[in-house]
């Protein structure tokens, strides 16, 4: 057992801490982009606040709060700095899959004496895992777009099992967790359109040697969860008995909702501060059209956030029913939850570009302007591999409704 840093911390207090950090995050936005990762001061703030431990099992020093609380924290952080919210979301959430799919021995080893766990990841398998004949496997490869890598303590990745015979086809997907000592962060996080400070670097492994018990022949896109998992039994919590794709889309939607709120905040500031060209004693805030633009945007963003939060609650219920035996957590359930999350993110993106950015004015599309940054960050979300799953995911949901097989429709183009 690892002591929880603040045993009495509540979910509401954790969310309030995220809200309170917004002014500091706003001030650090430009520095975050320049560094291509959040500054050390932000990381230290997150450690003190407990954000990285939101979903982590209490047995290993975490708070074991629910997915709705985690998404609220992510949205509030992204409202202060989208890049930072993205990095937090895509490094702190992977504890769900690790704590669910690996046994007690692996968890004792990985969480160690202090419970420090932050894991970057990427959805596609890279390279092969080769046995070394001594209870270990060797990993080689470069895993790209590993958001949150600079401050991660571990890497939760996927590879393929080495062929049984030379020249033969590779084996099944292997999920693994590798400590920070096993991999190198590459300095290739520059030049992105948006989310420039998300620490979305590649990580490199050269004959990295990890124990075989830190690997499992499962895929993140189709985790075995029916009836519970090793983690849900170990921790006595159904939170660790859920599928991964819907959580992944929820992470992205929580960030995108935060970006939209940030753009609305900046839009309101622009309206109050910008005088009218022909009536300099008045501002845009007094004009009906701009009042309507802001109100319309806020209504849409509130709706997107409500969808994210309600769907996170539905996810928790699906986990509970899965463990209790009431109903398995099926691929169809995962598809249904994932498409709601994806639509929430798409809705937030649409209102950011079509209302807030479009009507803010060209001066706010210049370099250094926050509105331009929010547009770039939102556009980066919509070009991300998660958003590219929209069409195959929609087809899956349609097939599920028609009673046709959907499981074999690939989510990754």
Secondary structure as UniProt FT lines:
FT   TURN            5..8
FT   HELIX           11..20
FT   HELIX           22..27
FT   HELIX           29..35
FT   HELIX           40..49
FT   HELIX           51..53
FT   TURN            58..59
FT   HELIX           67..80
FT   HELIX           82..92
FT   TURN            93..94
FT   HELIX           95..101
FT   HELIX           104..111
FT   TURN            112..114
FT   STRAND          119..121
FT   STRAND          128..131
FT   STRAND          136..146
FT   TURN            147..148
FT   HELIX           149..151
FT   STRAND          154..161
FT   TURN            166..167
FT   STRAND          173..179
FT   HELIX           180..182
FT   STRAND          184..185
FT   TURN            196..197
FT   STRAND          201..211
FT   HELIX           212..214
FT   STRAND          215..216
FT   HELIX           220..222
FT   TURN            226..227
FT   HELIX           230..235
FT   HELIX           238..240
FT   HELIX           245..273
FT   TURN            280..281
FT   HELIX           284..286
FT   HELIX           288..324
FT   HELIX           331..351
FT   HELIX           352..357
FT   HELIX           358..360
FT   HELIX           362..365
FT   TURN            367..368
FT   HELIX           370..382
FT   TURN            385..386
FT   HELIX           387..389
FT   HELIX           390..402
FT   TURN            407..408
//
